[in-house]
Amino acid sequence: MSVEGSFDDKDIFEKYILNRPWVKFYDEGTPENVEIPEIPLYQHLDDAYKIGPDHPALIFLGRKITYRELHEHSERFGRALHDKFNIKKGDKIALYLPNCPQFAIAYYGGIKIGGVITPMNPLYSAREIAHQIGDSGAKILVALDLFKDNVEKALKDVDIDAVVYTGIDDYMSSFKGWIYRTFMKKVKVEIDNRKFFSFKDLINSYPPDAPRPEINPKEDLVALMYTGGTTGVPKGAMLTHYNLVANVRQIDSLLFRGRKKVDIYVGILPWYHIYGQTTVLHSAVYSVATIIIFPKLDLKELLEAIQKYKANVFHGVPTLFSLLINYKDISKYDLRSIEACISGAAPLPKAVAERFEEITGGRLREGYGLTETSPVTHVNPIYGKYKIGSIGLPIPNTLAAIADPEKPIFLPPGEVGELVISGPQVMKGYYNMPEENEKVFFEKYGYKWLRTGDMAKMDEEGYFYIVERKKDLIKYKGYSVYPREIEEVLYKHEAVAEAAVIGIPDPKVGEIVKAFVVLKEKYRGKVTEEDIRKYLEENLAKYKVPKIIEFRDSLPKSTVGKILRRVLREEELRKMGKSKP
């Protein structure tokens, strides 16, 4: 790595960053910059309703929901939030839902009245739900009735004004809804109209005219998205209306050149995560497209739907694309409608991309982004020069650079440093965390830069490569797993003296989560690995629970007593016959 004084970083900034050498490799017709209007995000839904009121917006378990219905129901829900619950501009609305029409309705209804949406992973435990509600200060929770037990447990530790329950069958087709209600085990929720309410009743009880407070798109929040950030400490990334409007339009200008404009999106990416939320939900609404919604992954149902509805836009993660190409009956399905696909959240193996393109005839390209950047910052050209192993080029209106990890100094092409981003999609900051904001932002040459925490390099043509993910971040099936969170839960167990969590490379899932535990003397031989795992399952989402738990007498430490995850990781790699990363 270069050191201060060995080059003039202003020259590097002007030649390799401000000059944007990557623009010449954009697909034909993609602009260097796109116009980003200062409008509230919900304006896209208003426009879609005017353009195609009877066009299908959502297809959910056989039922088609038009833009007229999506618009009207979001208006009704917004009015209910305002009149019934006194939700005002800036108030937080938590969503604890899988992908379903209610998610889109509650989201747009909430932001129309100036609310801020804070979605939660449907896999969250009661502890995680309580933390996000408490930290965000959410006043209303919209939850699936199937999650009732977790909600009740969470409410023992945190208070909220009201819970609005909805059933998966509320927006099913009549026939499928009847099947569900007749043969599936139905969760009984108590609707008392004091604390617990019915989503369906609210929609039916209020008129479609949500009040619209004045929105300052560059300042007012639209979403509070919880992430481990660059340090692993759970925090809320404050995304403004302008951030999301910008990213939707940036993506549209870069990816969709030359394709037919009647788009059918595969809605498998979870909307609680900003990746699926922006690239599928909001992007589809902007282009008046149709989303086939999948509340959970079922490969057979997914393939049948792509074939039936002729889906052509398919964003996902490497694990998903790998599962599809290895599905035993993949040859039985006609997937040639697929045109444009972006893979994010983890490195995309070359063999997976090539096989997927061979099967579908579409283009699968690797991209990159962060919750803090709404999320997309880089994508490989869909039709042009695609470099395997690269995360691609910075998208329109975006500056990206490689900087010294410790100092605000830019590094030249070929040098490894920290990837930093400046653009309209970069978050306002972390919620109520001024010290964290000081760590991740710096200003230089008239621009505000976000430190991503990822070590990377840029080549002479402006293609970027991730050299090393955040050192402690574990990528399991596309999920981000933060060791510190798991360790904190472990340390709360009465038998645990020390703990460390790392990721072990695995070709099928990315990385396997492994925990090293030192038990207190009096518990040794009495507490088992299964005891620890059961405890973790009660306090963490399933994907965060370590697949391997190893008891040790001690853990490697630095001279000041810091547990060295790096040493543990190196030990595991040696066992696998791999060299130090």
NULUM-380251 format. One line per 4 residues: number of its first residue (from 1); for each residue y, z, x of C-alpha. Coordinates in nm, 2 decimals. Each point is the difference from the previous one (the first is absolute). Last residue first. Example, Ala and Ser with C-alpha at 12.3 -4.5 7.8 and 13.67 -1.06 7.14 Angstrom:
BEGIN
2> -0.11/0.71/1.37  -0.34/0.07/-0.14
***
This chain:
BEGIN
581> -1.51/0.32/-0.65  -0.23/0.16/0.26  -0.31/-0.20/0.06  -0.29/-0.05/-0.25
577> -0.36/0.10/0.05  -0.02/0.18/-0.33  -0.03/0.34/0.16  0.29/-0.10/0.23
573> 0.21/-0.07/-0.31  -0.08/0.34/-0.15  0.11/0.18/0.32  0.32/-0.21/0.01
569> 0.08/0.11/-0.35  -0.06/0.36/0.08  0.23/-0.03/0.31  0.27/-0.16/-0.21
565> -0.02/0.27/-0.27  0.12/0.25/0.27  0.06/0.34/-0.15  0.33/0.14/0.12
561> -0.05/0.31/0.21  0.29/-0.04/0.24  -0.22/-0.12/0.28  -0.15/-0.25/-0.23
557> -0.31/0.07/-0.22  -0.35/-0.12/-0.05  -0.18/0.17/-0.29  -0.23/0.30/0.00
553> -0.34/0.13/-0.11  -0.05/-0.32/-0.20  -0.11/-0.09/-0.36  0.00/-0.36/-0.09
549> 0.09/-0.14/-0.34  -0.06/-0.37/-0.07  0.10/-0.19/-0.31  0.34/0.18/0.00
545> 0.16/0.03/-0.34  0.31/-0.21/-0.02  -0.16/-0.27/-0.22  -0.10/0.26/-0.26
541> 0.35/0.13/-0.06  0.03/0.34/0.15  -0.02/0.37/-0.12  -0.33/0.03/-0.18
537> -0.17/-0.26/0.22  0.12/0.20/0.31  -0.18/0.32/-0.12  -0.32/-0.20/-0.07
533> 0.02/-0.15/0.35  0.04/0.35/0.16  -0.30/0.14/-0.18  -0.20/-0.31/0.08
529> 0.08/0.05/0.37  -0.15/0.35/-0.03  0.15/0.34/0.01  -0.23/0.29/0.10
525> -0.10/-0.10/0.35  0.34/0.07/0.13  0.21/0.19/-0.26  0.07/0.32/0.19
521> 0.11/-0.20/0.31  0.26/-0.21/-0.18  -0.12/-0.35/-0.03  0.12/-0.29/0.23
517> 0.01/-0.32/-0.20  0.01/-0.37/0.11  0.07/-0.24/-0.29  -0.09/-0.37/-0.01
513> 0.15/-0.27/-0.22  -0.16/-0.33/0.04  0.22/-0.29/0.10  0.03/-0.36/-0.11
509> -0.25/0.01/-0.29  -0.27/-0.24/0.10  0.06/-0.05/0.37  0.03/0.37/0.07
505> 0.24/0.15/0.26  0.00/0.39/0.00  0.31/0.17/-0.15  0.10/0.35/0.10
501> 0.03/0.35/-0.14  0.05/0.32/0.18  -0.07/0.36/-0.11  0.02/0.35/0.13
497> -0.09/0.35/-0.13  -0.16/-0.10/-0.33  -0.19/0.26/-0.21  0.27/0.09/-0.24
493> 0.08/-0.36/-0.09  0.37/-0.06/0.01  -0.03/-0.15/0.35  -0.21/-0.28/-0.15
489> 0.27/-0.10/-0.25  0.25/-0.02/0.29  -0.24/-0.20/0.20  -0.04/-0.25/-0.29
485> 0.38/-0.05/-0.02  0.03/-0.03/0.38  -0.26/-0.26/0.02  0.19/-0.25/-0.21
481> -0.21/-0.25/-0.19  0.16/-0.34/-0.10  -0.23/-0.19/-0.23  -0.10/-0.35/0.09
477> -0.37/0.08/-0.01  0.06/0.29/0.23  0.30/-0.04/0.24  0.06/0.32/0.20
473> 0.35/0.08/0.13  0.00/0.21/0.31  0.13/-0.25/0.25  0.21/-0.20/-0.24
469> -0.17/-0.34/0.03  -0.04/-0.15/0.35  0.07/-0.34/0.12  0.15/-0.14/-0.32
465> 0.10/-0.36/0.07  0.32/-0.18/-0.09  0.07/-0.38/0.00  0.35/-0.08/0.12
461> -0.08/-0.32/0.20  0.03/0.18/0.34  -0.25/0.26/-0.10  0.08/0.34/-0.16
457> -0.18/0.33/0.08  -0.11/0.30/-0.20  -0.04/0.38/-0.01  0.03/0.12/-0.35
453> 0.22/0.31/-0.08  0.21/-0.22/-0.24  0.34/0.09/0.14  0.26/-0.12/-0.25
449> 0.32/-0.16/0.14  0.35/0.00/-0.14  0.20/-0.30/0.13  0.35/-0.03/0.16
445> -0.12/-0.04/0.35  -0.21/0.31/-0.02  -0.07/0.27/-0.25  -0.30/0.23/0.00
441> -0.24/0.10/-0.27  -0.35/0.17/0.01  0.08/0.33/0.16  0.34/0.07/-0.16
437> -0.17/-0.07/-0.34  -0.26/0.26/0.07  0.27/0.26/0.07  0.18/-0.09/-0.32
433> -0.31/0.05/-0.22  0.11/0.05/-0.36  -0.16/-0.34/-0.10  -0.07/-0.22/0.29
429> 0.25/-0.29/0.06  0.18/-0.28/-0.18  -0.31/-0.22/0.05  0.00/-0.33/0.19
425> -0.03/-0.30/-0.23  0.35/-0.13/0.08  -0.09/-0.04/0.37  -0.04/0.17/0.34
421> -0.34/0.07/0.15  -0.13/0.16/0.32  -0.34/-0.05/0.16  -0.05/0.25/0.28
417> -0.07/-0.14/0.35  -0.22/-0.24/0.19  0.18/-0.27/0.20  -0.10/-0.36/-0.05
413> 0.33/-0.10/-0.14  0.29/0.21/0.12  0.06/0.37/-0.07  0.29/0.15/-0.20
409> 0.14/0.35/0.08  0.07/0.27/-0.24  -0.20/0.26/0.20  -0.34/0.17/-0.05
405> -0.23/-0.26/-0.13  0.18/-0.28/0.20  0.06/-0.28/-0.25  -0.17/-0.31/-0.12
401> 0.20/-0.19/-0.26  0.01/-0.11/-0.36  0.29/-0.14/-0.20  -0.06/-0.09/-0.36
397> 0.20/-0.22/-0.24  -0.30/-0.23/-0.03  -0.34/0.14/0.11  -0.08/0.11/0.35
393> -0.28/-0.22/0.14  -0.37/0.06/0.01  -0.22/0.31/0.02  -0.17/-0.17/0.29
389> -0.37/0.02/0.07  -0.06/-0.36/-0.09  0.33/-0.20/0.04  0.08/-0.21/-0.31
385> 0.23/-0.30/0.06  0.09/-0.15/-0.34  -0.13/0.01/-0.36  0.00/0.37/-0.09
381> 0.22/0.10/0.29  -0.11/0.34/0.14  0.17/0.29/-0.17  0.24/0.28/0.12
377> 0.23/0.26/-0.16  -0.17/0.08/-0.33  0.01/0.35/-0.15  0.25/0.11/-0.17
373> 0.08/0.06/0.37  -0.07/0.38/0.01  -0.33/-0.06/-0.17  -0.08/-0.21/0.30
369> -0.07/-0.37/0.07  -0.21/-0.25/0.16  -0.16/-0.34/-0.07  -0.32/-0.18/0.06
365> -0.06/-0.34/-0.17  -0.27/-0.13/-0.24  0.06/-0.36/-0.11  -0.21/-0.14/-0.28
361> -0.30/-0.22/0.00  -0.19/0.28/-0.16  -0.33/0.02/0.19  0.11/-0.14/0.33
357> 0.33/0.20/-0.02  -0.20/0.32/-0.05  -0.23/-0.09/0.29  0.29/-0.07/0.24
353> 0.19/0.32/-0.09  -0.31/0.22/0.03  -0.09/-0.15/0.34  0.35/0.05/0.13
349> 0.00/0.37/-0.08  0.32/0.11/-0.19  0.16/0.31/0.16  0.09/0.27/-0.25
345> 0.23/0.07/-0.29  0.06/-0.37/-0.08  -0.17/-0.32/-0.10  0.20/-0.27/-0.18
341> -0.16/-0.27/-0.22  0.14/-0.33/-0.12  -0.19/-0.28/-0.18  -0.31/0.13/-0.19
337> -0.10/-0.24/-0.27  -0.30/-0.10/0.20  -0.18/0.32/-0.09  -0.29/-0.15/-0.19
333> -0.26/0.27/-0.02  -0.38/-0.01/0.06  0.04/-0.02/0.38  0.13/0.36/0.01
329> -0.33/0.13/-0.14  -0.09/0.23/0.30  0.35/0.12/0.06  0.07/-0.03/0.37
325> 0.31/-0.21/-0.04  0.13/0.24/-0.26  -0.06/0.32/0.19  0.18/-0.14/0.31
321> 0.30/-0.10/-0.22  0.01/0.35/-0.14  -0.03/0.17/0.34  0.27/-0.22/0.15
317> 0.26/0.11/-0.26  0.13/-0.19/-0.30  0.24/-0.26/-0.15  -0.14/-0.28/-0.22
313> 0.22/-0.27/-0.15  -0.19/-0.29/-0.17  -0.19/0.15/-0.29  -0.20/-0.26/-0.20
309> -0.03/0.22/-0.31  -0.37/-0.02/-0.04  -0.09/-0.04/0.37  0.23/0.27/0.13
305> -0.12/0.22/-0.29  -0.37/-0.05/0.08  0.06/0.08/0.36  0.17/0.33/-0.08
301> -0.25/0.10/-0.26  -0.28/-0.05/0.25  0.18/0.17/0.28  0.08/0.31/-0.21
297> 0.31/0.18/0.15  0.19/0.22/-0.23  0.29/-0.03/-0.25  0.00/-0.38/0.04
293> 0.29/-0.18/-0.16  0.02/-0.38/-0.01  0.37/-0.06/0.06  0.18/-0.29/-0.16
289> 0.32/-0.15/0.15  0.36/0.00/-0.11  0.11/-0.04/0.37  0.18/0.33/0.02
285> -0.27/0.17/-0.21  -0.27/-0.12/0.24  0.19/0.13/0.30  0.06/0.34/-0.16
281> -0.36/0.07/-0.09  -0.18/-0.19/0.29  0.18/0.01/0.33  0.23/0.29/-0.09
277> -0.24/0.24/-0.17  -0.31/-0.10/0.19  0.16/0.07/0.33  0.21/0.30/-0.12
273> -0.31/0.20/-0.09  -0.04/0.14/-0.35  -0.04/-0.36/-0.10  -0.35/-0.03/0.14
269> -0.09/-0.34/0.14  -0.24/-0.16/-0.26  0.25/-0.19/-0.20  -0.11/-0.36/0.07
265> 0.31/-0.20/-0.08  0.01/-0.31/-0.22  0.29/-0.23/0.10  0.15/-0.29/-0.18
261> 0.24/-0.11/0.27  -0.21/-0.26/0.17  0.00/0.06/0.38  0.22/-0.17/0.25
257> 0.19/0.31/0.12  -0.15/0.32/-0.13  -0.03/0.22/0.29  0.34/0.02/0.17
253> 0.24/-0.03/-0.29  -0.20/0.22/-0.23  -0.06/0.27/0.26  0.38/0.03/0.08
249> 0.08/0.00/-0.38  -0.24/0.29/-0.07  0.12/0.18/0.32  0.36/-0.02/-0.10
245> -0.04/0.11/-0.36  -0.21/0.29/0.14  0.26/0.12/0.25  0.30/-0.07/-0.24
241> -0.15/0.23/-0.27  -0.02/0.27/0.27  -0.30/0.14/0.18  0.00/0.36/0.11
237> -0.31/0.07/0.20  -0.14/0.34/-0.10  -0.18/0.21/0.26  -0.34/0.11/0.10
233> 0.00/0.08/0.38  -0.22/-0.26/0.18  0.27/-0.07/0.26  0.10/-0.37/-0.07
229> 0.01/0.04/-0.37  -0.28/0.20/-0.16  0.10/-0.16/-0.33  0.14/0.09/-0.34
225> 0.19/-0.27/-0.18  0.32/0.10/-0.18  0.09/-0.30/-0.21  0.31/-0.16/-0.15
221> 0.26/0.19/0.19  0.38/-0.07/-0.04  0.20/-0.09/0.30  -0.03/-0.37/0.06
217> -0.07/-0.09/-0.36  0.30/0.21/-0.14  -0.13/0.03/-0.36  0.21/0.06/-0.31
213> -0.20/0.18/-0.27  -0.22/-0.21/-0.23  -0.11/0.16/-0.33  -0.35/-0.11/-0.10
209> 0.01/-0.21/-0.32  -0.35/-0.08/-0.13  -0.01/0.27/-0.27  -0.20/0.32/0.03
205> -0.31/0.13/-0.19  -0.27/-0.25/0.08  0.05/0.01/0.37  0.01/0.38/-0.01
201> -0.32/0.02/-0.20  -0.18/-0.22/0.25  0.11/0.21/0.30  -0.12/0.31/-0.18
197> 0.17/0.33/0.09  -0.08/0.33/0.17  0.27/0.27/0.05  0.15/0.06/-0.35
193> -0.15/-0.29/-0.20  -0.34/0.18/0.00  -0.23/-0.28/0.10  -0.31/0.16/0.13
189> -0.22/-0.23/0.20  -0.36/-0.07/-0.08  -0.16/-0.23/0.25  -0.21/-0.27/-0.16
185> -0.36/-0.07/0.12  -0.05/-0.37/-0.05  -0.20/-0.15/-0.28  0.22/-0.01/-0.30
181> 0.35/0.02/0.15  -0.08/-0.25/0.27  -0.17/-0.24/-0.23  0.29/0.02/-0.25
177> 0.25/-0.06/0.28  -0.21/-0.30/0.12  0.02/-0.15/-0.35  0.37/0.07/-0.06
173> 0.10/-0.13/0.35  0.09/0.29/0.23  0.35/0.14/0.02  -0.05/0.36/-0.12
169> -0.36/-0.01/0.11  0.07/0.14/0.35  0.16/0.30/-0.18  0.35/0.13/0.05
165> 0.13/0.35/0.05  0.37/0.10/0.03  0.04/0.33/0.18  0.33/0.19/-0.04
161> 0.26/0.22/0.17  -0.19/0.06/0.32  -0.11/0.31/0.17  -0.21/0.04/0.32
157> -0.30/0.20/0.11  -0.19/0.04/-0.33  0.12/-0.34/-0.10  -0.22/-0.15/0.28
153> -0.32/0.13/-0.16  0.10/-0.14/-0.34  0.08/-0.34/0.15  -0.33/-0.01/0.19
149> -0.19/0.07/-0.32  0.19/-0.25/-0.21  -0.06/-0.30/0.24  -0.20/-0.19/-0.27
145> 0.31/0.03/-0.22  0.19/-0.22/0.23  0.33/0.15/0.11  0.37/-0.03/-0.05
141> 0.17/0.30/0.15  0.36/0.09/-0.09  0.26/0.21/0.19  -0.09/-0.10/0.35
137> 0.16/0.23/0.26  -0.12/-0.23/0.28  -0.14/0.29/0.21  -0.16/0.18/-0.29
133> -0.15/-0.30/-0.17  -0.13/-0.13/0.33  -0.15/0.33/0.10  -0.15/0.07/-0.34
129> -0.18/-0.34/0.00  -0.13/0.06/0.35  -0.14/0.34/-0.09  -0.16/-0.13/-0.32
125> -0.18/-0.27/0.20  0.13/-0.35/0.04  -0.24/-0.29/-0.08  0.24/-0.15/-0.25
121> 0.26/-0.04/0.28  0.34/0.12/-0.12  0.30/-0.20/-0.11  0.36/0.13/0.04
117> 0.24/-0.19/-0.23  0.37/0.07/0.00  0.18/-0.01/-0.34  0.31/-0.20/-0.07
113> -0.07/-0.07/-0.36  -0.15/-0.34/0.08  -0.19/0.16/0.29  -0.22/0.20/-0.23
109> -0.09/-0.28/-0.25  -0.08/-0.22/0.30  -0.25/0.25/0.15  -0.13/0.13/-0.33
105> -0.08/-0.35/-0.13  -0.15/-0.12/0.34  -0.22/0.30/0.03  -0.09/-0.01/-0.37
101> -0.13/-0.35/0.04  -0.27/0.12/0.24  -0.05/0.05/0.38  -0.11/0.36/0.03
97> 0.23/0.28/-0.11  0.16/0.32/0.11  0.37/-0.11/-0.04  0.28/0.25/0.08
93> 0.34/-0.04/-0.15  0.29/0.13/0.21  0.35/0.04/-0.14  0.28/-0.21/0.17
89> 0.16/-0.13/-0.32  -0.10/0.22/-0.29  -0.32/0.11/-0.17  0.08/0.21/-0.31
85> -0.37/0.03/-0.10  0.00/-0.14/-0.35  0.31/-0.21/0.00  0.01/-0.14/0.35
81> -0.38/-0.02/0.07  -0.06/-0.14/-0.35  0.27/-0.26/0.05  -0.16/-0.11/0.32
77> -0.34/-0.01/-0.17  0.14/-0.23/-0.27  0.17/-0.23/0.25  -0.32/-0.02/0.21
73> -0.19/-0.08/-0.32  0.24/-0.28/-0.09  0.00/-0.16/0.35  -0.38/0.01/0.04
69> -0.04/-0.12/-0.36  0.23/-0.30/0.05  -0.14/-0.07/0.34  -0.33/-0.05/-0.17
65> -0.30/0.23/0.02  -0.34/-0.17/0.00  -0.31/0.21/-0.07  -0.33/-0.06/0.16
61> -0.02/0.31/0.22  0.37/-0.02/0.09  0.18/-0.34/0.03  0.37/0.06/0.07
57> 0.31/-0.21/-0.02  -0.13/-0.27/-0.24  0.28/-0.24/-0.09  0.15/0.06/-0.35
53> 0.33/0.13/0.12  0.03/-0.26/0.27  0.35/-0.05/0.14  0.18/0.28/-0.19
49> -0.28/0.26/0.06  -0.02/-0.11/0.36  0.37/0.06/0.04  -0.01/0.35/-0.14
45> -0.30/0.07/0.22  0.19/-0.11/0.31  0.30/0.20/-0.11  -0.22/0.31/0.03
41> 0.05/0.00/0.37  0.37/0.08/-0.04  0.23/-0.28/0.13  0.19/-0.05/0.33
37> -0.12/-0.36/0.05  -0.20/-0.08/0.31  0.05/-0.36/0.11  -0.26/-0.11/0.24
33> 0.04/-0.02/0.38  -0.17/-0.22/0.26  -0.12/-0.22/-0.28  -0.35/-0.12/-0.07
29> 0.00/-0.37/-0.08  -0.25/-0.10/0.27  -0.22/0.30/0.10  0.18/0.23/0.24
25> -0.07/-0.07/0.37  0.36/-0.08/0.09  0.10/0.34/-0.15  -0.20/0.19/0.27
21> 0.27/-0.04/0.26  0.22/0.24/-0.19  0.33/-0.04/0.19  0.08/0.36/-0.07
17> -0.33/0.11/0.14  -0.11/-0.20/0.30  0.32/-0.13/0.15  0.27/0.24/-0.13
13> -0.22/0.32/0.02  -0.14/-0.10/0.34  0.35/-0.06/0.14  0.11/0.33/-0.14
9> -0.31/0.16/0.16  0.12/-0.08/0.35  -0.30/0.05/0.22  -0.15/0.24/0.25
5> 0.27/0.26/-0.08  -0.22/0.21/-0.24  -0.37/-0.04/0.06  -0.23/-0.28/-0.09
1> -0.35/0.08/-0.12
***
